[in-house]
């Protein structure tokens, strides 16, 4: 069952009783999740609305959640800072160059940083891997 609920500033999806909500921070829409097949399927359907996709996993292929995400613009200003609720994280950013900083949870408490070129024409995809 797939239900879309539209409201001012919110968009909710219910798939197999697991709600995913698009959040906003500093005019940046984002959503995270991907725990379980149903949630991954829901996020895959939602993906086309976002121009940045991040994925979090160990080098052995284990997906990670509770990864802290910070996105900075070219001037070093934080445009988004949150914790991902699953191994997939999507954001809709204005076109430009961003610094993506992530910090893994618990025993994977290590930080990584990458630069992302984001456009409206295609989705920028980045995978962050943690050794175990």
N, C-alpha and C positions, 0 to 999 in steps of 0.2 A: 504494500500500500504506500503510495507516494502522495503527500499532501503539501501544497504550497500555500503559504499564508503571506500575503503582502500587506505591509503597513508602512507608515512613514518612518524611514530609517531602519526598518527591520525586514528580514526575510527569513522565514523558518521553513525547514524541511523536516518532515517526519517520515521515516522509513523504518519499518519493523519496530515501531515504538522507540526509536532512538532519535531525539531531536538534535538537529544541527542548526545553529543560528548564525547568520552573518552579523558580525559586530562592526562597529566603526570607532575609530580613534583618529583624531586630527584629520578628519575627512577621508581617511583610508578605510575601505571596507576590507574585512578579512574573515576567514573561517578556518577552523582546524579540526582534525579528527582522523578517522581512518582506522579506528579500532574495530575489527570484525569486518566480515565481508559485506554486510548490509551498509555499514557506514562508508566503506570504501566505494561502493557502488553509488551511493548518494553523492559523495564528493566528486566522483567522476562525472556525474550529470551536471553538477554545479560548476565544474572547472572552467568552462568557456567564458564565464563572467569575470575571470581574474587574469591578470597579465604576469603574475609571479607565482611560481609553485616551488615550494621547498619540501624536501623529504629528509627524514632523519632515521638513521639505522647504524648498527654496528658493522664493522668490516665483515663479520660472519653472517650478516643478513638479518639480524634481529631488529625489528622496528622499535623505535623509541618514542615515548611521549613525554610530556612535561619538560620539553626543551624550551629554554628561555630564548626569545627572539627579540632582537633590536634592529630596526632599520633606520639608517641615517641618510639624509640627503647629502648633496655635494658640499654643502657648507658645514656639515657635521652636526646638523640639527636632527634630533630624534623625531621621526615622523610616526613611528609605531614601536611600542614596547609591550610585550605580552608573553604569556606562556602557552605553548601549543598543547592542545588537548589530545593530540594524536600524532602519528608519524607524518601526516600530510598537513601542510600549511599553505593556504592560498591568500594572496593579497592583491588588491587592485590599486596600483600606484599611478601617479602622473608619470608620463614618459620622462626618462632621465637616468642618471647614474646614481646608484645607491650602494652603500656599504651594508652588508648583511652580517650581523654578529649573532652567534648562537652559543649557548652554553648548555651542555648536557645535564641530565638529572643524576642525582645520587652518585653511584659508582662510576658514572661516565662524566663526572664533573670536570670537563675540559672545554675550553672555548675555541671557536674557530671564527674566521672572518673571510668573506669573499666580496668581490665587487660585482654588481649586477647592472647590466644595461637593460633597461625596461622600455618597451614601446607599446603602442596600441595595436600593432599589426600581428604580433605573435606573443606567445607565452614564454617567458624566460623560466627555465627549469634548472634547479640546483639541488644536488644531493650532498648532504653532510654525513660523513662516516666517522664513527668513534671506534678506536681499538678497544679491545677488552682484555 
